[in-house]
Amino acid sequence: MQIDTTPNQSSYDVVIIGGAMMGASVAWFLANHPGFDGSVLVVERDPGYELSSTAHSNSCIRQQFTQPINVQVSQFGADYLRNFRQYMGGDPDVPDLHMQSFGYLYLAATAEGEQVLRAAQAMQAAEGAGTQILTSEMLAEKFPFYNLDGIRVGSHNPVDEGYFDGGSMFDWWRRKAKSAGVEFIRNEVTGISRAAGHITGVVLADGSRVGAGHVVNAAGPRAGLVAQMAGVSLPVEPRKRYTFVFEAARPLAVDLPLTVDPSGVHVRSDGKYYMAGCPPHEDPAVAPDDFIADHSLWEEKVWPAIAERIPQFDALKLMQSWVGHYAYNTLDQNAILGPHPEVGNFMLINGFSGHGLQQSPAMGRGLAEWIVSGCYETLDLSPFAYDRIAAGQPLLEQAII
Ligand SMILES: Cc1cc2nc3c(=O)[nH]c(=O)nc-3n(C[C@H](O)[C@H](O)[C@H](O)COP(=O)(O)OP(=O)(O)OC[C@H]3O[C@@H](n4cnc5c(N)ncnc54)[C@H](O)[C@@H]3O)c2cc1C
């Protein structure tokens, strides 16, 4: 499909840098906010989304977080997925979104790990989540295919946790935003013009300037670079995460929960296949265009961990693998949302550290509300404000995979 590279106007009420999951979500929620009748431009350097986090996602949703606000954000995400057509205005062409609730199963092998799971379960239950702590005996009864040597407890929630069709949500946000008048162009923002405490516009790759009332940084793993253009810093960097899709010679008779093994490897059902993932041996920041794979990871780390935990998976065939980038928030592995305190019309939606796809409905809605009204009108997302970064007070999310 041909995409314009030049904007139709010389200035817009809102310019969104990055048109993947977060950019599309903000665009759609803005266009559908009853208090907004402004103009929106989305600038995307890679409209095939080949290098985006969105294209490399595992597309899972959970309520097993350690921060209550993340539970609430995912609860809205689950509600949004279930009622997608209604949220999209009741258009009969909008599909039901597929969701497969196999649940996440976090396994703890140490007293400290058990304590973290028990505290998180108590908080999640108080927030209305269906998480349960399962002792090793309960685990053995419910999931007889695991080798539970060394495992003390597991925590499992089969309600609104598992895979969801994030790709269709993304497609429909872009499609509906475009039909509501949002302009998407293929171009790169290479500079941001700033006058004292606010931004006046952006500079595109060909040197042309576009004026902006608000600028949204939805640049994923490149968010730190975009922030630098505005003269501010963000503790967000690209980090590699690996995904492996495999076939088991002896598949399980039931869905495999998204099992988070104490080794750091996670594995789940993926239709008739299985999907596993992990961080690399070392986990430094990488260049935003570095997608070079470490082929030893599957052989040395992932396969042995899976075969150890699920003895029936002794014979596996690797079908596909890829490297993606987390937009990793080095302070606390949580989102950074809302205006930058020094540059009030520079709006952040960054640092999702591997759980952004499921958070995109709540985050896009929240940022649109803030742009329109200067406050959150529905779910209060102020715990994600930049202020904590400046103050060095982490909102630490411990349940990161
Ligand atoms: C391997 C992996 C597994 C994951 N699994 C899950 C999961 O199971 N569940 C979950 O909730 N989340 C998951 N995530 C995280 C999730 O995919 C991301 O949080 C989410 O996709 C982030 O979307 P985004 O729009 O912020 O970033 P991106 O998808 O990276 O999009 C940013 C866009 O900005 C564009 N851009 C950047 N700079 C510029 C510029 N200067 N000018 C113009 N355009 C620019 C880029 O081209 C890109 O398209 C996973 C991520 C990875 C890598």
The ligand as a MOL file (V3000), in Angstrom:
LIG
                    3D

  0  0  0     0  0            999 V3000
M  V30 BEGIN CTAB
M  V30 COUNTS 53 58 0 0 0
M  V30 BEGIN ATOM
M  V30 1 C 9.8390 -10.5170 22.2190 0
M  V30 2 C 8.7630 -9.6390 22.8020 0
M  V30 3 C 7.6630 -10.2140 23.4180 0
M  V30 4 C 6.6600 -9.4100 23.9570 0
M  V30 5 N 5.5690 -10.0050 24.5200 0
M  V30 6 C 4.5890 -9.2450 25.0320 0
M  V30 7 C 3.4400 -9.8580 25.5840 0
M  V30 8 O 3.2980 -11.0690 25.5940 0
M  V30 9 N 2.4910 -9.0480 26.1140 0
M  V30 10 C 2.6020 -7.6930 26.1200 0
M  V30 11 O 1.7190 -7.0180 26.6420 0
M  V30 12 N 3.6820 -7.0850 25.5750 0
M  V30 13 C 4.6660 -7.8280 25.0280 0
M  V30 14 N 5.7590 -7.2430 24.4850 0
M  V30 15 C 5.8800 -5.7820 24.5430 0
M  V30 16 C 5.0570 -5.1110 23.4700 0
M  V30 17 O 5.2270 -5.7370 22.2440 0
M  V30 18 C 5.4600 -3.6460 23.4270 0
M  V30 19 O 5.3960 -3.0730 24.7260 0
M  V30 20 C 4.5670 -2.8330 22.5120 0
M  V30 21 O 4.4630 -3.4520 21.2410 0
M  V30 22 C 5.1590 -1.4420 22.4080 0
M  V30 23 O 4.5400 -0.7240 21.3780 0
M  V30 24 P 5.1220 0.6840 20.9870 0
M  V30 25 O 4.1980 1.2560 19.9740 0
M  V30 26 O 5.4220 1.4600 22.2140 0
M  V30 27 O 6.5750 0.3880 20.3760 0
M  V30 28 P 6.9660 -0.1900 18.9350 0
M  V30 29 O 6.0770 -1.3120 18.5390 0
M  V30 30 O 8.4230 -0.4830 18.9380 0
M  V30 31 O 6.6900 1.0230 17.9660 0
M  V30 32 C 7.4570 2.1960 17.9650 0
M  V30 33 C 7.3680 2.7420 16.5530 0
M  V30 34 O 7.9720 4.0300 16.5110 0
M  V30 35 C 8.6210 4.1820 15.2660 0
M  V30 36 N 9.6380 5.2400 15.4350 0
M  V30 37 C 10.6620 5.2480 16.3250 0
M  V30 38 N 11.3650 6.3840 16.2110 0
M  V30 39 C 10.7690 7.1150 15.2360 0
M  V30 40 C 11.0480 8.3880 14.6560 0
M  V30 41 N 12.0770 9.1310 15.0990 0
M  V30 42 N 10.2340 8.8310 13.6600 0
M  V30 43 C 9.1910 8.0970 13.2260 0
M  V30 44 N 8.8920 6.8510 13.7250 0
M  V30 45 C 9.6680 6.3910 14.7250 0
M  V30 46 C 9.2330 2.8170 15.0190 0
M  V30 47 O 9.5140 2.6200 13.6510 0
M  V30 48 C 8.1350 1.8780 15.5520 0
M  V30 49 O 7.2630 1.4270 14.5370 0
M  V30 50 C 6.7660 -8.0040 23.9070 0
M  V30 51 C 7.8710 -7.4210 23.2680 0
M  V30 52 C 8.8530 -8.2270 22.7040 0
M  V30 53 C 10.0150 -7.5840 22.0240 0
M  V30 END ATOM
M  V30 BEGIN BOND
M  V30 1 1 1 2
M  V30 2 1 2 3
M  V30 3 2 2 52
M  V30 4 2 3 4
M  V30 5 1 4 5
M  V30 6 1 4 50
M  V30 7 2 5 6
M  V30 8 1 6 7
M  V30 9 1 6 13
M  V30 10 2 7 8
M  V30 11 1 7 9
M  V30 12 1 9 10
M  V30 13 2 10 11
M  V30 14 1 10 12
M  V30 15 2 12 13
M  V30 16 1 13 14
M  V30 17 1 14 15
M  V30 18 1 14 50
M  V30 19 1 15 16
M  V30 20 1 16 17
M  V30 21 1 16 18
M  V30 22 1 18 19
M  V30 23 1 18 20
M  V30 24 1 20 21
M  V30 25 1 20 22
M  V30 26 1 22 23
M  V30 27 1 23 24
M  V30 28 2 24 25
M  V30 29 1 24 26
M  V30 30 1 24 27
M  V30 31 1 27 28
M  V30 32 2 28 29
M  V30 33 1 28 30
M  V30 34 1 28 31
M  V30 35 1 31 32
M  V30 36 1 32 33
M  V30 37 1 33 34
M  V30 38 1 33 48
M  V30 39 1 34 35
M  V30 40 1 35 36
M  V30 41 1 35 46
M  V30 42 1 36 37
M  V30 43 1 36 45
M  V30 44 2 37 38
M  V30 45 1 38 39
M  V30 46 1 39 40
M  V30 47 2 39 45
M  V30 48 1 40 41
M  V30 49 2 40 42
M  V30 50 1 42 43
M  V30 51 2 43 44
M  V30 52 1 44 45
M  V30 53 1 46 47
M  V30 54 1 46 48
M  V30 55 1 48 49
M  V30 56 2 50 51
M  V30 57 1 51 52
M  V30 58 1 52 53
M  V30 END BOND
M  V30 END CTAB
M  END
